[in-house]
Amino acid sequence: MRKPEAAKTIRETDEFARTEADRLIRGSRHAALSVLEPMTGHPIVSRTLVATDGVGRPIILVSALSSHTKALLADARAGLLFGEPGKGDPLAHPRISLKCRAEHITRDSAERPALRRRFLTRHPKAELYIDFPDFSFFRLLPLSASLNGGFGKAYELSGDDLDIASPAASALADMEEGAIAHMNADHSDAIDLYAAHLAGEKDSGWRICGIDPAGFEIQRGDQLRRIRFPKSLGDAGDLRKALAELAKSARAND
């Protein structure tokens, strides 16, 4: 006699789910990319480097020669899986699966310079090939997601749950490069405090590599960590205050 299957409990989306989704998506250097093979319709999966645009949406850099590029140009439906397995059971570690619509960013797009800069900040070795004529960017627009945050923590998230909606986005993108350079050059001690007290990392030498209205990423070698602001920035001018308050909070716990 067949045993009844245990029902999967889907929790109502809450702040934990949104925060964990943000960490997994925007704190990852790579993801598994699923596309549909044009000739057969079968899904094919590959690993791809990932960065984000100015509002935290995943971007990938791909060659026109690759099978997944051909697939995305033929059918914009795609999937992304984020989440690193750790010690023990790999299924016990958080992961999130996104349903996405791919948007091709052509080489002559006005967006390309900003995406190029953000991608290289996170993946400096990509400078070897990023300007090859057959390489271009795709933006993966999240439509919905399934989050497994650990045992008994299953969530279904909408595109709105994953979106960083802020009136500060455009102005913040314009000042991001200068803000990152200033923090890395003049406030490296504060960044190491962020790493220690907000990301649980003991080593020094961390650098900021991306800022958006909801938070920022810090990087040390191949390690990448996502740190969220207590609340999303409503104005780009709030960035300095938000970073200073995080540093003050970290110093208080030092």
C-alpha positions in Angstrom: 0.0 0.0 0.0 1.4 3.4 -1.0 2.1 5.7 1.9 0.6 9.2 1.6 3.1 11.9 0.7 3.7 14.6 3.3 2.1 17.9 2.2 4.5 20.7 1.5 3.7 23.6 3.7 4.0 27.0 1.9 4.4 29.8 4.3 3.0 33.3 3.7 5.7 35.6 2.4 7.2 37.6 5.3 10.2 39.8 6.0 12.4 36.8 6.6 11.6 35.5 3.1 12.3 38.8 1.5 15.5 39.3 3.4 16.7 35.7 2.6 15.8 36.1 -1.0 17.8 39.4 -1.2 20.8 37.8 0.4 20.8 34.7 -1.8 20.2 36.6 -5.1 22.3 39.7 -4.6 25.0 38.0 -2.5 25.9 35.4 -5.1 28.7 35.4 -7.7 27.2 32.6 -9.8 24.0 30.7 -10.4 22.6 27.7 -12.3 20.9 29.0 -15.4 18.1 26.9 -17.0 16.9 27.7 -20.6 14.9 25.9 -23.2 16.7 24.3 -26.1 15.3 25.7 -29.3 15.2 22.5 -31.4 13.8 20.2 -28.8 12.2 22.3 -26.1 14.1 20.4 -23.4 15.6 22.4 -20.5 19.3 22.7 -20.4 21.3 23.9 -17.4 24.7 25.6 -17.1 26.6 27.6 -14.5 26.9 31.3 -15.1 28.6 34.3 -13.4 26.0 36.7 -12.1 26.1 40.4 -11.1 23.2 42.8 -10.6 22.0 46.0 -12.1 21.3 49.2 -10.1 18.1 47.9 -8.6 19.4 44.4 -7.9 18.1 42.4 -10.9 20.5 39.6 -12.0 22.6 40.2 -15.1 24.7 37.7 -17.0 27.5 38.1 -19.5 27.4 35.5 -22.3 29.0 34.6 -25.6 26.9 34.4 -28.8 28.6 31.0 -29.4 27.1 29.4 -26.3 24.0 27.2 -26.4 22.2 29.2 -23.6 22.6 32.5 -25.6 21.0 30.9 -28.6 18.2 29.6 -26.4 17.5 32.9 -24.7 17.3 34.7 -28.0 14.8 32.1 -29.2 12.8 31.9 -26.0 13.1 34.5 -23.2 11.9 32.1 -20.5 14.6 31.1 -18.1 15.3 29.9 -14.6 18.0 30.8 -12.0 19.0 28.8 -9.0 20.9 30.5 -6.2 22.3 29.0 -3.0 25.6 27.4 -1.9 25.5 23.9 -0.3 27.6 23.7 2.9 28.6 21.0 5.3 26.3 18.0 5.7 23.1 17.5 3.8 23.1 19.9 0.8 19.3 20.1 0.9 19.5 21.5 4.4 21.0 24.8 3.1 18.9 27.8 1.8 18.4 28.2 -1.9 16.0 30.1 -4.2 14.7 29.2 -7.7 13.6 32.1 -9.9 11.4 32.1 -12.9 12.7 34.9 -15.2 12.2 36.6 -18.4 15.5 37.4 -20.2 16.1 40.8 -21.7 18.9 41.1 -24.2 21.2 44.2 -23.6 22.8 44.9 -27.0 26.3 46.2 -27.3 25.1 49.6 -28.4 22.7 50.0 -25.4 23.1 53.1 -23.3 22.9 50.8 -20.3 25.9 48.7 -21.2 28.7 50.9 -19.6 27.0 50.8 -16.2 26.4 47.1 -16.4 29.9 46.5 -17.6 31.3 48.5 -14.6 29.1 46.6 -12.1 30.0 43.2 -13.6 33.7 43.9 -13.6 33.7 45.2 -10.0 32.3 41.8 -9.0 34.2 39.7 -11.5 37.5 41.5 -12.4 38.9 38.5 -14.3 36.1 39.0 -16.9 38.1 42.0 -18.2 40.0 39.4 -20.3 36.9 38.8 -22.5 34.1 41.3 -21.6 34.8 43.5 -24.7 35.0 40.6 -27.2 32.5 41.4 -30.0 30.5 38.3 -29.5 29.9 38.9 -25.7 26.7 40.7 -24.5 24.6 41.0 -21.4 21.2 39.7 -20.5 19.1 41.0 -17.7 17.0 38.2 -16.0 13.8 39.9 -14.8 12.4 37.9 -11.9 8.7 37.0 -12.3 8.3 34.7 -9.3 10.4 32.5 -7.0 10.4 29.5 -4.8 12.5 29.9 -1.6 13.6 27.1 0.6 15.1 28.7 3.6 15.7 25.5 5.5 13.5 22.8 7.1 9.9 24.0 7.2 10.7 27.3 5.6 9.2 27.1 2.1 7.9 30.3 0.5 6.5 31.4 -2.9 7.5 34.9 -3.8 6.1 37.2 -6.4 8.1 39.5 -8.7 7.0 42.4 -6.5 8.5 40.6 -3.4 11.9 40.5 -5.3 11.8 44.0 -6.7 13.8 46.9 -5.2 11.4 49.8 -5.8 12.8 53.1 -4.7 12.7 56.7 -6.1 16.4 56.9 -5.2 17.5 54.2 -7.7 18.4 56.5 -10.6 20.3 59.1 -8.6 22.0 56.4 -6.6 23.2 54.7 -9.7 24.8 57.9 -10.9 26.7 58.4 -7.7 27.5 54.7 -7.0 30.9 54.6 -8.6 32.2 57.6 -6.7 30.7 56.4 -3.4 32.3 53.0 -3.7 35.7 54.5 -4.6 35.5 56.9 -1.6 34.5 54.1 0.9 37.2 51.7 -0.3 39.9 54.4 -0.3 39.0 56.3 2.9 36.9 54.0 5.1 38.3 50.5 4.8 38.1 50.2 8.6 34.4 50.7 8.5 34.0 48.1 5.7 35.8 45.6 7.8 33.5 46.4 10.7 30.5 45.8 8.4 32.1 42.4 7.5 32.7 41.4 11.1 29.5 42.5 12.8 26.9 42.5 10.0 28.2 39.5 7.9 30.0 37.5 10.6 33.4 37.5 8.8 36.6 37.8 10.8 39.1 38.5 8.1 40.1 42.1 7.1 40.6 43.5 3.6 36.9 43.7 2.5 35.8 46.2 -0.2 32.4 47.4 -1.3 31.6 46.3 -4.8 28.0 47.3 -5.4 25.3 49.6 -3.9 21.6 49.7 -4.5 18.7 51.3 -2.6 18.2 48.2 -0.4 21.8 47.5 0.6 25.3 46.8 -0.7 27.8 44.0 -1.3 31.2 43.6 0.1 33.9 41.4 -1.4 37.2 39.8 -0.4 38.8 37.7 -3.1 36.2 35.2 -4.1 34.0 35.8 -1.1 30.9 38.0 -1.5 28.5 39.1 1.2 25.3 41.1 1.1 24.4 43.7 3.7 21.0 45.3 3.8 20.2 48.7 5.1 17.7 48.8 8.0 15.2 50.3 5.5 15.5 51.0 1.7 16.8 54.4 0.8 14.1 56.9 -0.2 16.7 59.4 -1.5 20.2 59.0 -2.8 21.4 61.7 -0.3 20.5 59.3 2.5 23.4 56.9 1.5 26.1 58.7 3.6 23.9 58.7 6.7 22.9 55.0 6.2 26.5 53.9 5.9 27.6 56.0 8.9 24.8 54.6 11.1 25.7 51.0 10.2 29.4 51.8 11.1 28.3 53.3 14.4 26.2 50.3 15.2 29.1 48.0 14.3 31.6 49.9 16.4 29.2 49.7 19.4 29.4 45.9 19.2 33.1 45.8 18.5 
